[in-house]
Amino acid sequence: MNSSTSTTAPITYKTENVIKVQHSLIEDRLASLRDKNTDHTGFRILLEQLSLFLAVEVTKDLPLIPREIETPVCKATFSQLASKNNMTLVPILRAGLGMVEGFLKVIPEAKVGHIGVARDEETGKLTEYYLKLPKGVEEDLVILLDPMLSTGSSLSHSISRLYEVYNVKNLVVVCLVAAPKGLSNLTEKFPDLKIYTAAVDERINEVGYITPGLGDAGDRINGTFTYDMIRERKEENKQEEKETHNAASC
């Protein structure tokens, strides 16, 4: 088990389930992705590059079979994928879409499904608004894509639905940045699940952002994110707490 420091108590998760992908280029691109001065164009490009690097790691142990190949010089036996048509990418809308192109550059044969999950900002309730996967995915390697693993609630919902609706048997999660709380929640609920990530950050802050994090990936991809949003949400939370306290004191 691994322990990560937070402002309250250490959060543990099953480290054997979490593959932290390490590479100098990943470190470099991820640092640029985190930079608040990176605009939406740069963010998309960096996200695609990072997804490509992660795709190489996720697929490195795919089964191989020997095949005879004739080179310009002679015939010889080499290893090739046992099957190139048994992988399905499933981005969680909307941020997960930004990871698809990077994966398809590595595995262009992959099929693509989608799941859409939205959270009500006031109640915190999740609503699934879209779910469609290609036929025959129950025997595929299904790669669930979401740049951010915060509490894990959206991913947990998506995993459960893919298991229940499509009878998926071989599923992995790929994200860029994960929080210990989300890793703990997912590895506890799905003890056999593998999670690939480029980084494990410190914690989730008081307004629900992974810290240090990179902001809201979906907003940054689409150019709709401003850091004033964070400050405004903090002020709203403080005001709500003050009003609740005052009401309780009356």
C-alpha positions in Angstrom: 0.0 0.0 0.0 1.1 3.6 -0.6 0.5 6.6 1.6 0.1 10.1 0.4 0.1 13.2 2.5 -3.0 15.4 2.7 -4.2 18.2 4.9 -6.2 15.8 7.0 -5.1 12.1 7.1 -3.0 10.1 4.8 -4.9 8.4 2.0 -3.8 4.9 0.9 -4.3 3.0 -2.3 -3.2 -0.2 -3.9 0.0 0.7 -5.6 0.2 -2.6 -7.4 -2.9 -1.5 -9.4 -1.4 1.9 -10.4 1.1 2.2 -13.2 2.8 5.6 -13.0 4.3 6.0 -16.5 7.7 7.6 -16.3 9.6 9.3 -19.1 11.5 12.5 -19.5 9.3 13.7 -22.3 6.2 13.0 -20.2 7.6 15.1 -17.4 8.4 17.9 -19.8 5.0 17.9 -21.6 3.0 17.5 -18.4 4.8 20.5 -16.8 3.8 22.6 -19.9 0.3 21.3 -19.7 0.0 22.4 -16.1 1.2 25.9 -16.9 -1.7 28.4 -16.6 -0.3 30.4 -19.5 -0.7 27.5 -21.9 -3.7 28.4 -24.1 -6.3 25.9 -25.5 -4.3 25.3 -28.7 -1.2 24.4 -26.8 -3.2 22.4 -24.3 -4.7 20.2 -27.0 -1.4 19.6 -28.7 0.3 18.6 -25.4 -2.6 16.4 -24.4 -2.4 14.6 -27.7 1.3 14.0 -27.3 1.0 12.8 -23.7 -1.8 10.5 -24.7 0.4 9.0 -27.4 3.2 8.3 -24.8 0.6 6.7 -22.5 -0.8 4.6 -25.4 2.7 3.1 -26.0 2.9 2.0 -22.3 -0.7 0.6 -22.2 -0.2 -1.5 -25.2 3.4 -2.7 -24.6 2.3 -6.2 -23.4 -0.3 -7.0 -26.0 0.0 -10.7 -27.1 2.2 -11.4 -30.1 2.4 -14.4 -32.5 5.2 -15.4 -34.9 4.7 -14.6 -38.6 6.8 -15.2 -41.6 7.8 -12.0 -43.3 9.7 -11.6 -46.6 12.1 -8.7 -46.4 13.9 -7.4 -49.5 16.7 -9.7 -48.5 15.1 -13.0 -47.4 12.2 -14.6 -45.5 12.3 -14.6 -41.7 10.0 -15.0 -38.8 9.0 -12.0 -36.7 6.5 -11.2 -34.0 3.3 -9.3 -34.7 0.2 -8.6 -32.8 -2.1 -11.6 -32.4 -5.0 -9.3 -33.2 -5.2 -5.7 -34.3 -9.0 -5.4 -34.0 -9.7 -6.2 -30.4 -9.1 -2.8 -28.8 -11.8 -0.2 -28.0 -11.2 3.4 -26.7 -13.9 4.9 -24.5 -13.4 8.6 -23.7 -15.5 10.0 -21.0 -17.1 13.1 -22.5 -16.0 15.7 -22.8 -12.4 15.9 -21.6 -11.6 12.3 -22.6 -12.1 13.2 -26.3 -8.8 15.1 -26.1 -6.9 11.8 -25.5 -8.4 9.9 -28.4 -6.2 11.1 -31.3 -3.0 10.4 -29.4 -4.1 6.8 -28.9 -5.3 6.4 -32.5 -1.9 7.4 -33.8 -0.4 4.4 -31.9 -3.3 2.0 -32.5 -5.3 3.3 -35.5 -7.2 -0.1 -35.7 -8.9 0.6 -32.4 -12.6 1.1 -32.3 -14.1 4.1 -30.4 -17.1 4.2 -28.1 -18.3 7.1 -25.9 -19.8 7.6 -22.5 -21.2 11.0 -21.3 -21.5 11.8 -17.6 -22.3 15.2 -16.2 -22.3 16.4 -12.6 -24.8 18.9 -11.2 -22.6 21.6 -9.6 -25.2 22.3 -6.9 -26.2 18.8 -5.8 -23.1 16.9 -7.0 -25.4 14.2 -8.6 -24.1 12.4 -11.6 -26.2 12.0 -14.7 -25.4 9.8 -17.6 -26.5 11.4 -20.9 -24.9 9.2 -23.5 -23.5 5.6 -23.8 -22.7 3.8 -27.0 -20.0 1.3 -27.7 -19.2 -0.8 -30.8 -20.5 -4.4 -31.0 -18.4 -7.2 -29.6 -16.5 -5.2 -27.0 -16.9 -7.8 -24.4 -13.8 -9.6 -25.6 -11.8 -6.4 -26.4 -9.2 -4.6 -24.3 -11.3 -1.5 -23.4 -9.3 1.6 -22.6 -11.3 4.1 -20.6 -9.9 7.7 -21.1 -10.2 10.6 -18.8 -7.4 13.2 -18.2 -8.3 13.7 -14.5 -8.9 11.2 -11.8 -10.2 13.3 -8.9 -12.6 11.5 -6.5 -13.1 8.8 -9.1 -16.9 9.1 -9.1 -17.3 9.6 -12.9 -14.9 6.9 -13.6 -16.5 4.6 -11.1 -19.9 5.1 -12.7 -18.5 4.6 -16.2 -16.7 1.4 -15.2 -19.8 -0.1 -13.6 -21.9 0.7 -16.6 -19.4 -0.8 -19.0 -19.3 -4.0 -16.9 -23.1 -4.1 -16.6 -24.3 -3.0 -20.0 -21.6 -4.4 -22.3 -20.2 -7.2 -20.2 -16.7 -5.9 -20.6 -14.1 -8.3 -19.2 -10.8 -6.6 -19.8 -10.8 -2.9 -18.9 -8.0 -0.4 -18.0 -8.2 3.3 -17.0 -5.8 5.9 -18.4 -5.5 9.4 -17.0 -2.9 12.1 -16.9 -3.2 13.3 -13.3 -4.6 11.4 -10.4 -5.4 12.3 -6.8 -4.8 9.8 -4.0 -8.5 9.9 -3.0 -9.6 8.8 -6.5 -7.0 6.0 -6.7 -8.1 4.8 -3.3 -11.8 4.8 -4.2 -11.3 3.0 -7.5 -8.8 0.4 -6.3 -11.0 -0.4 -3.3 -14.2 -0.8 -5.4 -12.5 -2.6 -8.4 -9.6 -4.6 -6.8 -8.5 -6.0 -10.2 -8.5 -2.7 -12.1 -5.3 -1.3 -13.6 -4.9 2.4 -13.7 -2.3 4.2 -15.9 -1.3 7.7 -15.0 1.4 10.2 -15.8 1.3 11.7 -12.3 -0.1 11.3 -8.8 -0.7 14.7 -7.3 -1.0 15.7 -3.6 -4.6 16.1 -2.9 -8.0 17.5 -3.8 -8.5 21.1 -2.6 -11.5 22.7 -0.9 -13.2 23.5 -4.2 -12.7 20.1 -5.7 -9.6 20.7 -7.9 -6.7 18.3 -8.0 -3.7 20.1 -6.5 -1.3 21.2 -7.9 -3.2 19.8 -10.9 -3.9 21.5 -14.2 -7.3 23.1 -13.7 -10.3 21.7 -15.5 -9.1 19.7 -18.5 -12.4 20.0 -20.4 -12.5 23.8 -20.0 -8.9 24.2 -20.9 -9.2 22.1 -24.1 -12.1 24.2 -25.2 -10.8 27.6 -24.1 -13.6 28.1 -21.5 -11.5 28.0 -18.4 -10.4 31.0 -16.4 -8.7 31.0 -13.0 -11.2 33.5 -11.8 -13.6 30.6 -11.7 -11.6 29.0 -8.9 -11.5 32.2 -6.8 -15.2 32.8 -7.4 -16.1 29.3 -6.3 -14.0 29.7 -3.2 -15.8 32.9 -2.3 -19.2 31.3 -2.9 -18.3 28.4 -0.6 -17.1 30.8 2.1 -20.3 32.8 1.9 -22.5 29.7 2.0 -20.6 28.4 5.1 -21.0 31.8 6.8 -24.7 31.9 6.1 -25.1 28.3 7.3 -23.2 29.2 10.5 -25.3 32.3 11.1 -28.5 30.5 10.5 -27.5 27.8 13.0 -26.6 30.4 15.6 -30.1 32.1 15.5 
